[in-house]
Amino acid sequence: MRVVNMLEAKSTLSRLIEALESGRDTEILIARNGKPAARLTLIEPLAVTQRLGVAKGVFVAPTVDEADDAAVTDLLTGDDA
């Protein structure tokens, strides 16, 4: 386990994360005034679940009645038919 001071962690954060991602380090302790203050580790990737099509077959879309389009447009625009 590698220990780095706060200044080094601030100036080399991207390199520290790269060391974790590559597997060179599994955990890095960040110390303030020689005392451990934080632990830098990789997080487990979130499980990606299928979201599209979750409700497939549960809902039925209504049919479009184009005859009502003019009436709806009049209602929305405030025009009297």
C-alpha positions as CSV (number, residue, x, y, z in Angstrom):
1,M,0.0,0.0,0.0
2,R,1.4,3.3,-1.1
3,V,1.3,6.4,1.1
4,V,1.5,9.9,-0.5
5,N,1.2,13.3,1.1
6,M,-1.6,15.7,0.3
7,L,0.5,18.0,-1.9
8,E,1.7,15.0,-4.0
9,A,-1.8,13.7,-4.3
10,K,-3.1,17.0,-5.5
11,S,-0.4,17.4,-8.1
12,T,-0.3,13.8,-9.3
13,L,-3.9,12.7,-9.0
14,S,-4.3,11.6,-12.6
15,R,-1.1,9.5,-12.3
16,L,-2.3,7.9,-9.0
17,I,-5.7,7.0,-10.6
18,E,-3.8,5.5,-13.6
19,A,-1.7,3.4,-11.2
20,L,-4.9,2.0,-9.7
21,E,-6.5,1.4,-13.0
22,S,-3.5,-0.4,-14.4
23,G,-3.2,-2.6,-11.3
24,R,0.2,-1.3,-10.1
25,D,-1.5,-0.2,-6.8
26,T,-4.7,-1.6,-5.3
27,E,-5.0,1.2,-2.7
28,I,-3.3,4.5,-2.0
29,L,-3.4,6.3,1.3
30,I,-3.3,10.0,1.3
31,A,-1.7,11.5,4.4
32,R,-1.9,15.0,6.0
33,N,1.0,15.8,8.3
34,G,2.1,12.2,8.2
35,K,-1.3,10.9,9.4
36,P,-3.6,8.9,7.0
37,A,-6.5,11.1,6.0
38,A,-8.1,9.4,3.0
39,R,-8.0,6.2,1.0
40,L,-7.9,6.1,-2.8
41,T,-9.3,2.9,-4.3
42,L,-11.1,1.9,-7.5
43,I,-14.8,1.7,-7.3
44,E,-16.7,-1.3,-8.6
45,P,-18.3,-0.5,-12.0
46,L,-22.0,-0.2,-11.8
47,A,-23.9,-3.1,-13.3
48,V,-25.5,-1.9,-16.5
49,T,-29.0,-3.2,-16.9
50,Q,-31.1,-3.1,-20.0
51,R,-33.5,-0.1,-19.7
52,L,-34.8,0.3,-23.1
53,G,-37.8,-1.9,-23.8
54,V,-38.5,-2.6,-20.1
55,A,-42.2,-2.1,-20.5
56,K,-42.4,-3.7,-23.9
57,G,-45.8,-5.3,-24.3
58,V,-47.2,-3.7,-21.1
59,F,-48.6,-0.6,-22.8
60,V,-50.4,-0.1,-26.0
61,A,-50.1,3.1,-27.8
62,P,-53.4,4.6,-29.0
63,T,-54.0,4.9,-32.7
64,V,-53.6,8.3,-34.2
65,D,-56.8,9.9,-35.5
66,E,-55.7,12.7,-37.9
67,A,-59.3,13.9,-38.2
68,D,-59.0,15.5,-34.8
69,D,-55.7,17.3,-35.5
70,A,-57.5,20.5,-36.6
71,A,-59.7,20.6,-33.5
72,V,-56.8,20.0,-31.2
73,T,-54.8,22.8,-32.9
74,D,-57.7,25.2,-32.5
75,L,-58.0,24.3,-28.8
76,L,-54.3,24.9,-28.2
77,T,-54.1,28.1,-30.1
78,G,-57.3,29.6,-28.9
79,D,-58.9,29.8,-32.4
80,D,-62.6,29.4,-32.5
81,A,-63.8,26.9,-35.1
